[in-house]
Amino acid sequence: MRVPVAAFRTGLALLAVVLAPAAQAAFNVKNVWSEQCARCHGDNGDGANASSLLNDDWESDGTDRGLFLATKHGQEDFGMPAYGETLSDPEIWALVNYIHELRERDRKQREPAPAPNANGVFTSQHHGYRIETVIDGLDDPWSISVLPDGRWLIAEKPGALRLWDGQTLGDPIRGTPDVRHRGQGGLLDVEPHPDYADNGWVYLSFADAKSVGRRDRGMTKVVRGKIRGNRWVQQQTVWQAQDDQYSRGHIHYGCRLVFDGQGHLFIAVGERGRGDPAQDLALPEGKIHRVHDDGAIPDDNPFVSTPGAMPSVWSYGHRNPQGMVRHPDTGELWITEHGPRGGDELNLVIKAANYGWPIVSHGIHYNGRSFVVPWPSEDDPPGMTPPVMRWLPSIAVCGLDRGDGQAFPKWEGDLFAGGLVGQVVERLRVRDGQVVEREEILRDRGRVRDVVTLPDGTIAVAIGSERVVRIVPAEEDG
């Protein structure tokens, strides 16, 4: 069913009025924990008069919803009151979120980051591996892609695009577009066309700047061009917002580009920190867009006939997607997107689906306030698609790829997700729509900006402010 754009705006406004909890501004989850919960469960959740919340020995079932319901309705047998009498559903969910923060803090203290043995070999659930530095001396590498001849293209966030031939890092390619390098903006993704060997097209996503009056504004933009010698030539615009849709902020550009092998390009665009536009089909922010490789609009996009909607929209209700990969056989499109404080998401992107932001979220505000509707309430909001997995607390997801099974046969099909704040690469195994295995492959070596499976099956990681490392197979005994 296709709904006019005006209906989305009206519905969002009404929902905010009806569901907004009283005295929201006064609520702070840390203060409520200290005043109401710590006397029984301890300041750090490790137990006092009541049991520890850190050891998985739950009186509830231990799920998000189980913790939410136990807090809301109480547990009379254990002397726990029903906090639903004094706290709203979003405020109760904020407490559940805080419990996850305490648990993650405790886990990191108990479980050290993956470390090599004396021979430099790391051990994982399925494979031994080494981590080797491939390139050093970069300037905020944000994206890596590989050309058919084996050379790498590396996008540096301040704006440089470089070629690496396996030994030498080239000078910045001249003539690439100027970028708005502020905050989270800059040169973001680089992706060669699937038929690059024949057509030579390279695609860039970046934060574009426009002057509106006396103010500078920015928005995600996608262009394509060709590299001749060390010059960027024949640039064409593939996707761009209207001038009046550029905004002043410096966050949430999204950025990732993925081809589907059938002549289409998917473009992940963040909501620029403004929230509500993610629910408005007339606006570009907070969407996955789908265009032909030349920027033309496919006739089978879901909203091409919806009055007022942007015809390039494929899905909406996204916050800030910074990881995206397509399964080469099934065509499934996976993204990782930033939540707020808590609530990073792994999502399977479905045509025309609404992923809920900012109406619903697993996360809370950075200042400890709660959101209007939490995902694990007693009744999930209708018409919205929940994530396949959420990170609580957030790792600031960035970079996503899929193992192809060449170098690491037992990782074939697994997803590898990077994290900025988490400084982590996680391996995720998804079966029947659920994550059934999850482990850290790398942690505490620097902010991870991109994760790329190379043609030989090894895994490249753009990490820290200047390095690219590679995960390569190794015998576990060294």
C-alpha positions as CSV (number, residue, x, y, z in Angstrom):
1,M,0.0,0.0,0.0
2,R,1.3,3.4,-1.0
3,V,0.6,6.3,1.4
4,P,0.8,9.9,0.5
5,V,3.8,11.8,1.9
6,A,1.6,14.1,3.9
7,A,0.2,11.2,5.8
8,F,3.6,10.3,7.1
9,R,4.2,13.8,8.3
10,T,0.8,14.0,10.1
11,G,1.2,10.5,11.6
12,L,4.6,11.3,13.0
13,A,3.4,14.5,14.6
14,L,0.4,12.9,16.2
15,L,2.4,9.9,17.5
16,A,4.9,12.3,19.1
17,V,2.0,14.1,20.9
18,V,0.2,11.0,22.0
19,L,3.1,9.0,23.2
20,A,5.5,11.6,24.6
21,P,6.0,10.8,28.3
22,A,5.3,13.4,31.0
23,A,8.3,15.2,32.5
24,Q,10.6,13.7,29.9
25,A,13.2,16.4,30.2
26,A,13.6,15.7,33.9
27,F,14.4,12.0,33.4
28,N,18.1,10.8,33.5
29,V,18.8,7.1,33.4
30,K,21.9,7.3,35.5
31,N,20.2,9.3,38.2
32,V,17.2,6.9,38.3
33,W,19.6,3.9,38.5
34,S,21.5,5.4,41.4
35,E,18.3,6.4,43.3
36,Q,16.0,3.4,42.6
37,C,18.1,0.4,41.5
38,A,21.6,0.5,42.9
39,R,20.6,-0.1,46.5
40,C,19.5,-3.6,45.4
41,H,21.6,-4.4,42.3
42,G,24.7,-2.4,43.2
43,D,26.2,0.8,41.6
44,N,27.7,-1.4,38.8
45,G,25.0,-4.0,38.6
46,D,27.0,-6.6,40.4
47,G,24.5,-7.2,43.1
48,A,23.8,-5.9,46.7
49,N,20.5,-6.9,48.4
50,A,19.4,-8.4,45.1
51,S,21.1,-10.5,42.5
52,S,23.8,-9.5,40.1
53,L,22.7,-8.5,36.6
54,L,26.1,-9.3,35.1
55,N,26.3,-13.1,35.2
56,D,23.3,-14.2,33.0
57,D,21.6,-15.8,36.0
58,W,18.2,-14.1,35.2
59,E,15.0,-14.3,37.1
60,S,13.4,-13.1,33.8
61,D,14.4,-14.8,30.5
62,G,17.2,-12.3,30.0
63,T,16.0,-10.9,26.7
64,D,15.4,-7.2,26.1
65,R,11.7,-7.7,26.3
66,G,12.0,-9.9,29.4
67,L,14.0,-7.3,31.2
68,F,11.6,-4.6,30.1
69,L,8.5,-6.6,31.3
70,A,10.2,-7.6,34.6
71,T,11.0,-4.0,35.4
72,K,7.6,-2.7,34.3
73,H,5.4,-5.3,36.1
74,G,7.8,-6.2,38.9
75,Q,8.7,-9.6,40.4
76,E,6.7,-10.0,43.5
77,D,8.3,-13.2,44.6
78,F,11.7,-11.4,44.8
79,G,10.5,-8.2,46.3
80,M,10.9,-6.1,43.2
81,P,8.2,-3.4,42.8
82,A,6.4,-2.7,39.5
83,Y,8.2,0.4,38.1
84,G,5.4,0.8,35.5
85,E,3.5,2.6,38.2
86,T,6.0,5.4,38.3
87,L,8.0,5.3,35.0
88,S,6.8,5.4,31.4
89,D,7.6,2.6,28.9
90,P,10.4,4.6,27.3
91,E,11.9,5.4,30.7
92,I,11.8,1.7,31.7
93,W,13.6,0.9,28.4
94,A,16.3,3.4,29.2
95,L,17.0,1.4,32.4
96,V,17.3,-1.8,30.4
97,N,19.7,0.1,28.1
98,Y,21.7,1.2,31.1
99,I,21.9,-2.5,32.3
100,H,23.4,-3.4,29.0
101,E,26.0,-0.6,29.4
102,L,27.0,-2.0,32.8
103,R,27.2,-5.5,31.4
104,E,29.4,-4.5,28.5
105,R,31.7,-2.6,30.8
106,D,32.0,-5.6,33.0
107,R,32.6,-7.9,29.9
108,K,35.4,-5.9,28.6
109,Q,37.1,-5.9,32.0
110,R,36.8,-9.7,32.2
111,E,37.4,-10.6,28.6
112,P,40.6,-9.0,27.1
113,A,40.7,-8.0,23.5
114,P,41.8,-10.8,21.0
115,A,45.6,-11.2,21.3
116,P,48.2,-13.3,19.5
117,N,50.2,-16.1,20.9
118,A,54.0,-16.0,21.0
119,N,54.1,-16.7,17.2
120,G,51.8,-13.9,16.4
121,V,48.7,-16.1,15.7
122,F,45.2,-15.2,16.9
123,T,42.7,-17.9,17.7
124,S,39.0,-17.6,16.8
125,Q,36.1,-20.0,17.0
126,H,36.9,-21.4,13.5
127,H,40.2,-20.1,12.2
128,G,43.7,-19.0,13.3
129,Y,44.8,-15.7,11.7
130,R,47.4,-13.0,11.7
131,I,47.1,-9.3,11.5
132,E,49.6,-7.5,9.3
133,T,50.0,-3.9,8.5
134,V,49.7,-3.3,4.7
135,I,49.8,0.5,4.4
136,D,50.9,3.2,6.9
137,G,51.0,6.9,6.7
138,L,47.5,7.5,5.4
139,D,45.2,10.5,6.4
140,D,42.0,9.1,7.8
141,P,41.4,6.3,5.4
142,W,37.6,5.8,5.1
143,S,37.1,3.4,2.2
144,I,39.0,0.7,0.3
145,S,38.1,-0.9,-3.0
146,V,40.0,-3.1,-5.4
147,L,40.3,-2.6,-9.2
148,P,40.4,-5.6,-11.6
149,D,44.1,-5.2,-12.1
150,G,44.7,-5.6,-8.3
151,R,45.4,-2.0,-7.5
152,W,43.6,-0.5,-4.5
153,L,41.6,2.7,-4.4
154,I,41.7,4.4,-1.0
155,A,39.5,7.3,-0.1
156,E,40.9,9.6,2.7
157,K,38.3,11.5,4.6
158,P,39.9,14.9,4.1
159,G,39.4,14.5,0.4
160,A,42.2,12.7,-1.2
161,L,41.7,9.6,-3.5
162,R,44.8,7.5,-3.9
163,L,46.0,4.4,-5.8
164,W,48.1,1.7,-4.1
165,D,49.8,-0.8,-6.4
166,G,50.9,-3.3,-3.7
167,Q,54.1,-1.5,-2.9
168,T,53.8,2.3,-3.6
169,L,51.1,4.6,-2.4
170,G,50.4,7.2,-5.2
171,D,50.0,10.9,-4.8
172,P,46.4,12.2,-4.5
173,I,44.6,12.0,-7.8
174,R,44.1,15.5,-9.1
175,G,40.8,16.9,-10.0
176,T,38.5,14.9,-7.6
177,P,35.6,16.9,-6.2
178,D,36.0,19.3,-3.3
179,V,34.5,17.9,-0.1
180,R,33.0,19.4,3.0
181,H,35.6,18.1,5.5
182,R,34.0,19.0,8.8
183,G,32.8,16.8,11.6
184,Q,31.8,13.5,10.0
185,G,31.9,14.9,6.5
186,G,34.5,14.4,3.8
187,L,35.3,12.0,1.0
188,L,33.5,8.8,2.2
189,D,33.1,5.9,-0.2
190,V,34.8,4.8,-3.4
191,E,33.4,2.0,-5.5
192,P,34.4,0.9,-9.1
193,H,31.6,0.0,-11.5
194,P,31.2,-3.8,-11.8
195,D,32.2,-3.5,-15.5
196,Y,35.1,-1.2,-14.7
197,A,37.5,-3.2,-16.9
198,D,35.3,-2.2,-19.9
199,N,33.9,1.3,-18.9
200,G,36.4,2.7,-16.4
201,W,33.8,4.3,-14.1
202,V,34.6,4.9,-10.5
203,Y,31.9,6.2,-8.1
204,L,32.5,8.5,-5.1
205,S,30.2,9.5,-2.3
206,F,31.1,12.6,-0.3
207,A,29.9,15.5,1.8
208,D,29.1,18.2,-0.7
209,A,29.1,21.9,0.3
210,K,26.8,24.7,-0.9
211,S,26.6,28.4,0.2
212,V,23.1,29.4,1.0
213,G,23.1,33.2,1.7
214,R,26.0,33.7,4.2
215,R,25.8,30.1,5.5
216,D,27.6,27.0,4.4
217,R,25.5,23.8,4.1
218,G,26.2,20.2,3.3
219,M,24.6,17.0,2.0
220,T,25.7,13.6,0.7
221,K,26.4,13.6,-3.1
222,V,27.4,10.8,-5.5
223,V,29.4,11.3,-8.6
224,R,31.3,9.1,-11.1
225,G,34.4,9.7,-13.1
226,K,37.4,8.1,-14.7
227,I,41.1,8.1,-13.8
228,R,43.5,9.0,-16.6
229,G,47.1,9.0,-15.5
230,N,46.8,10.6,-12.1
231,R,43.8,12.8,-13.0
232,W,40.0,12.5,-12.3
233,V,38.2,13.3,-15.5
234,Q,34.7,13.0,-17.1
235,Q,32.9,13.6,-13.8
236,Q,29.1,13.1,-13.9
237,T,26.6,13.6,-11.1
238,V,24.8,10.3,-10.2
239,W,22.7,11.4,-7.2
240,Q,22.3,14.7,-5.5
241,A,19.7,16.4,-3.2
242,Q,18.1,19.7,-4.1
243,D,19.9,22.9,-2.9
244,D,17.2,23.6,-0.2
245,Q,17.7,20.1,1.2
246,Y,21.3,20.8,2.3
247,S,21.6,21.4,6.0
248,R,24.1,23.2,8.3
249,G,25.0,20.2,10.5
250,H,28.3,18.2,10.2
251,I,27.0,14.7,11.1
252,H,25.2,11.6,9.7
253,Y,26.0,11.7,6.0
254,G,25.7,7.9,5.7
255,C,27.9,7.2,2.6
256,R,28.0,3.6,1.4
257,L,27.6,2.5,-2.2
258,V,26.7,-1.0,-3.4
259,F,26.0,-2.3,-6.9
260,D,23.4,-5.1,-7.3
261,G,24.9,-6.7,-10.5
262,Q,21.8,-5.8,-12.5
263,G,22.6,-2.2,-13.4
264,H,21.5,-0.6,-10.2
265,L,23.3,1.3,-7.5
266,F,22.2,1.5,-3.8
267,I,23.1,4.6,-1.9
268,A,23.0,4.9,1.9
269,V,22.2,8.4,3.1
270,G,22.1,9.4,6.8
271,E,19.4,11.7,8.3
272,R,22.0,14.5,8.9
273,G,21.2,14.5,12.6
274,R,17.7,15.9,12.0
275,G,15.6,12.8,12.8
276,D,12.2,13.5,11.4
277,P,13.2,13.7,7.7
278,A,14.0,10.0,7.8
279,Q,10.2,9.4,7.9
280,D,9.3,11.9,5.2
281,L,9.4,10.3,1.7
282,A,9.7,13.8,0.1
283,L,13.1,14.3,1.7
284,P,16.4,12.5,0.9
285,E,17.7,12.0,4.5
286,G,17.6,8.7,6.3
287,K,17.0,6.6,3.3
288,I,18.5,3.9,1.1
289,H,18.2,5.2,-2.4
290,R,18.3,3.0,-5.6
291,V,19.2,4.4,-9.0
292,H,20.5,3.1,-12.3
293,D,24.3,3.3,-12.6
294,D,23.9,6.6,-14.6
295,G,21.6,8.0,-11.9
296,A,18.3,7.4,-13.8
297,I,15.3,6.2,-11.7
298,P,14.3,2.6,-12.1
299,D,10.6,2.1,-13.0
300,D,10.2,-0.6,-10.3
301,N,11.3,1.6,-7.3
302,P,8.6,1.4,-4.7
303,F,7.6,5.1,-4.5
304,V,7.9,6.2,-8.1
305,S,4.1,6.8,-8.2
306,T,3.6,8.1,-4.7
307,P,2.7,11.8,-4.9
308,G,5.5,14.0,-3.5
309,A,7.9,11.2,-2.7
310,M,11.5,11.1,-4.0
311,P,11.4,8.4,-6.7
312,S,14.9,7.1,-5.7
313,V,13.8,6.0,-2.3
314,W,14.1,2.2,-1.7
315,S,13.7,2.1,2.1
316,Y,13.4,4.7,4.9
317,G,13.5,5.3,8.6
318,H,17.2,5.0,8.8
319,R,19.5,7.0,11.1
320,N,23.1,6.8,9.7
321,P,24.0,3.8,7.7
322,Q,27.8,3.4,7.3
323,G,28.1,-0.2,6.4
324,M,26.4,-1.9,3.4
325,V,27.0,-5.2,1.5
326,R,25.0,-7.3,-0.9
327,H,24.9,-11.1,-1.0
328,P,26.2,-12.1,-4.5
329,D,23.8,-15.0,-4.9
330,T,20.6,-14.2,-3.0
331,G,20.7,-10.4,-3.6
332,E,20.1,-9.7,0.1
333,L,21.2,-6.2,1.0
334,W,22.5,-5.8,4.6
335,I,23.4,-2.6,6.3
336,T,24.8,-1.5,9.7
337,E,23.6,1.8,11.0
338,H,24.3,4.0,13.9
339,G,21.9,4.2,16.8
340,P,22.1,7.0,19.4
341,R,23.4,6.0,22.8
342,G,22.8,2.3,22.3
343,G,20.9,0.8,19.5
344,D,23.3,0.3,16.6
345,E,21.5,-1.9,14.1
346,L,22.1,-4.7,11.7
347,N,19.3,-4.6,9.1
348,L,18.2,-6.6,6.1
349,V,17.0,-4.0,3.7
350,I,13.6,-4.7,2.2
351,K,11.9,-2.8,-0.6
352,A,9.6,0.0,0.8
353,A,10.2,-1.0,4.4
354,N,10.2,1.5,7.2
355,Y,13.0,1.0,9.8
356,G,11.4,3.2,12.4
357,W,13.9,6.1,13.1
358,P,13.2,8.4,14.9
359,I,9.9,7.0,16.1
360,V,11.3,3.9,17.6
361,S,14.8,3.0,18.7
362,H,16.7,0.5,20.9
363,G,18.8,3.4,22.1
364,I,18.4,6.4,24.3
365,H,19.5,10.0,24.1
366,Y,23.2,10.8,24.8
367,N,22.1,12.8,27.9
368,G,20.3,9.8,29.4
369,R,16.8,10.7,28.3
370,S,14.5,8.1,26.8
371,F,12.9,8.0,23.3
372,V,9.2,8.2,22.5
373,V,8.8,4.4,21.8
374,P,11.4,1.7,22.6
375,W,11.5,-1.3,20.3
376,P,11.0,-4.0,23.0
377,S,7.7,-2.6,24.5
378,E,4.8,-4.9,25.1
379,D,3.4,-4.1,21.6
380,D,5.9,-3.2,18.9
381,P,4.7,-0.4,16.7
382,P,3.0,-1.7,13.5
383,G,4.3,-1.1,10.1
384,M,8.0,-0.9,11.1
385,T,10.8,-3.4,10.5
386,P,12.9,-4.2,13.6
387,P,16.6,-4.9,13.3
388,V,18.0,-8.4,12.9
389,M,20.5,-7.5,15.7
390,R,21.2,-4.5,17.8
391,W,24.4,-3.4,19.6
392,L,23.8,-2.3,23.2
393,P,25.8,-0.3,23.9
394,S,26.8,1.1,20.5
395,I,30.1,0.3,18.8
396,A,29.5,3.1,16.3
397,V,29.2,0.7,13.3
398,C,31.2,1.6,10.2
399,G,32.2,-0.7,7.4
400,L,30.6,-4.1,6.5
401,D,31.5,-6.9,4.2
402,R,30.9,-10.7,3.7
403,G,33.4,-13.5,3.9
404,D,33.7,-15.3,0.6
405,G,35.3,-18.6,1.9
406,Q,38.5,-18.5,-0.1
407,A,41.1,-17.7,2.6
408,F,38.8,-18.6,5.5
409,P,36.5,-21.5,4.4
410,K,34.7,-21.7,7.7
411,W,33.8,-18.0,7.6
412,E,32.1,-18.2,4.2
413,G,29.0,-16.1,4.2
414,D,29.6,-14.5,7.6
415,L,29.4,-10.8,8.0
416,F,32.3,-8.7,9.3
417,A,31.2,-5.4,10.9
418,G,33.5,-2.6,12.0
419,G,33.1,-0.2,14.8
420,L,34.5,3.3,15.4
421,V,34.0,3.9,19.1
422,G,34.1,0.1,19.7
423,Q,37.4,-0.1,17.8
424,V,36.3,-3.6,16.8
425,V,35.7,-6.0,13.9
426,E,33.0,-8.4,14.7
427,R,32.1,-11.6,12.9
428,L,28.4,-12.2,12.6
429,R,26.8,-15.5,11.4
430,V,23.2,-15.1,10.3
431,R,20.9,-18.0,9.8
432,D,17.2,-17.8,9.1
433,G,17.1,-14.1,9.9
434,Q,18.9,-14.4,13.3
435,V,22.5,-13.9,14.4
436,V,23.6,-17.3,15.7
437,E,27.3,-16.7,16.1
438,R,29.1,-13.5,17.1
439,E,32.7,-13.0,18.0
440,E,35.3,-10.2,18.1
441,I,38.1,-10.7,15.6
442,L,39.9,-7.4,16.4
443,R,39.6,-4.9,19.2
444,D,41.3,-1.9,20.7
445,R,43.7,-1.3,17.8
446,G,42.0,1.9,16.5
447,R,38.7,3.2,15.1
448,V,37.6,0.9,12.3
449,R,36.3,2.8,9.2
450,D,36.0,0.1,6.6
451,V,36.1,-3.7,6.3
452,V,36.7,-5.2,2.9
453,T,37.0,-8.8,1.7
454,L,39.8,-8.8,-0.9
455,P,39.8,-10.9,-4.1
456,D,41.9,-13.6,-2.4
457,G,39.5,-13.9,0.5
458,T,41.7,-12.1,3.1
459,I,40.2,-9.1,4.9
460,A,41.4,-5.5,4.8
461,V,40.6,-3.1,7.6
462,A,41.0,0.6,7.5
463,I,41.9,1.3,11.1
464,G,43.0,4.2,13.2
465,S,43.9,7.5,11.6
466,E,46.6,6.2,9.1
467,R,46.7,2.5,8.6
468,V,45.2,-0.4,6.6
469,V,45.8,-3.8,8.1
470,R,45.0,-7.3,6.6
471,I,43.6,-10.4,8.3
472,V,45.3,-13.4,6.8
473,P,45.0,-17.1,7.6
474,A,47.5,-18.9,9.9
475,E,47.9,-22.2,11.6
476,E,46.7,-22.0,15.2
477,D,49.8,-23.5,16.5
478,G,51.9,-20.9,14.8
